[in-house]
Amino acid sequence: MTALPDRQMISKVSQGDEVAFGQLCAYFRDPAFRLCSDVLKDEAAAQGIITDVFAGIWADRLRLLQEENFQAYLFVKLRNQLFHQMAGYAGADSREKYMQKMLAMGRHED
């Protein structure tokens, strides 16, 4: 497993070091995936959120040095994307589709 990211790695990422960014992604990808897929119950949607969040972090990498705790920063970004995704279930039709999906998944786990 990749070593726990430290300030030096975060600094490298903020300077555009793609190798350091790859290491950062590798370290956090599995826990981020578990969180997103547990909430959404949809692996493809979870992967999409992770991709979007990491792409956003790369695009805004200069901001990383302002963050005291990268892990907290990452998981706040993931949480916000999850809330945004879940807002898509706000309509009655969407809620119904979501509930049908959840019921179908429950039948497959038996």
C-alpha positions in Angstrom: 0.0 0.0 0.0 1.1 3.6 -0.7 2.4 5.5 2.4 0.1 7.9 4.2 0.2 11.2 2.3 2.1 13.9 4.1 2.5 17.6 3.7 5.4 17.1 1.3 3.3 15.0 -1.0 0.5 17.5 -0.8 3.0 20.2 -1.7 4.2 18.2 -4.7 0.6 17.8 -5.9 -0.1 21.5 -5.5 3.0 22.1 -7.7 1.6 19.8 -10.5 3.5 16.6 -9.7 1.3 14.0 -11.4 3.2 11.0 -9.8 2.4 12.4 -6.3 -1.2 13.0 -7.4 -1.4 9.4 -8.5 -0.1 8.2 -5.2 -2.6 10.4 -3.4 -5.4 9.0 -5.4 -4.2 5.4 -4.9 -4.1 5.9 -1.2 -7.7 7.2 -0.9 -9.5 5.5 -3.8 -10.6 2.4 -1.9 -12.0 4.1 1.2 -13.6 6.8 -1.0 -15.2 4.0 -3.1 -16.5 2.2 -0.1 -18.1 5.3 1.3 -19.7 6.3 -2.0 -20.9 2.8 -2.9 -22.3 2.2 0.6 -24.3 5.4 0.4 -25.5 5.2 -3.2 -25.7 1.4 -3.6 -24.5 1.9 -7.1 -20.9 1.2 -8.0 -20.9 3.0 -11.3 -22.3 6.2 -9.7 -19.8 5.9 -6.9 -16.9 5.6 -9.3 -18.2 8.7 -11.2 -18.3 10.7 -8.0 -14.7 9.7 -7.1 -13.5 10.6 -10.6 -15.2 13.9 -10.5 -13.9 14.7 -7.0 -10.3 13.8 -7.8 -10.5 15.7 -11.1 -11.7 18.8 -9.1 -8.9 18.4 -6.6 -6.4 18.3 -9.4 -8.0 21.3 -11.1 -7.9 23.3 -7.9 -4.6 21.8 -6.6 -3.1 25.2 -5.7 -5.6 25.4 -2.8 -4.3 22.2 -1.2 -1.6 24.0 0.7 -4.3 25.9 2.6 -5.9 22.7 3.9 -4.6 21.4 7.2 -6.1 17.9 6.8 -6.3 16.5 3.3 -8.4 13.5 4.4 -11.0 15.8 5.9 -10.9 18.0 2.8 -11.4 15.0 0.5 -14.3 13.5 2.5 -16.1 16.9 2.7 -15.8 17.1 -1.1 -17.1 13.5 -1.4 -20.0 14.2 1.0 -21.0 17.3 -1.0 -21.0 15.3 -4.3 -23.0 12.5 -2.6 -25.6 15.1 -1.4 -25.7 16.5 -4.9 -26.2 13.0 -6.4 -28.9 12.2 -3.8 -30.7 15.5 -4.6 -31.4 13.8 -8.0 -33.7 11.4 -6.0 -35.9 14.3 -4.9 -38.7 13.9 -7.4 -41.4 11.3 -6.9 -40.4 9.3 -10.0 -36.8 9.3 -8.9 -37.6 8.2 -5.4 -39.7 5.4 -6.7 -36.9 4.2 -9.0 -34.5 4.4 -6.1 -36.8 2.4 -3.8 -37.3 -0.2 -6.5 -33.5 -0.5 -7.0 -33.1 -0.9 -3.2 -35.7 -3.6 -3.0 -34.2 -5.4 -5.9 -30.8 -5.3 -4.3 -32.3 -6.7 -1.1 -33.7 -9.7 -2.9 -30.3 -10.4 -4.5 -28.6 -10.5 -1.1 -30.9 -13.2 0.3 
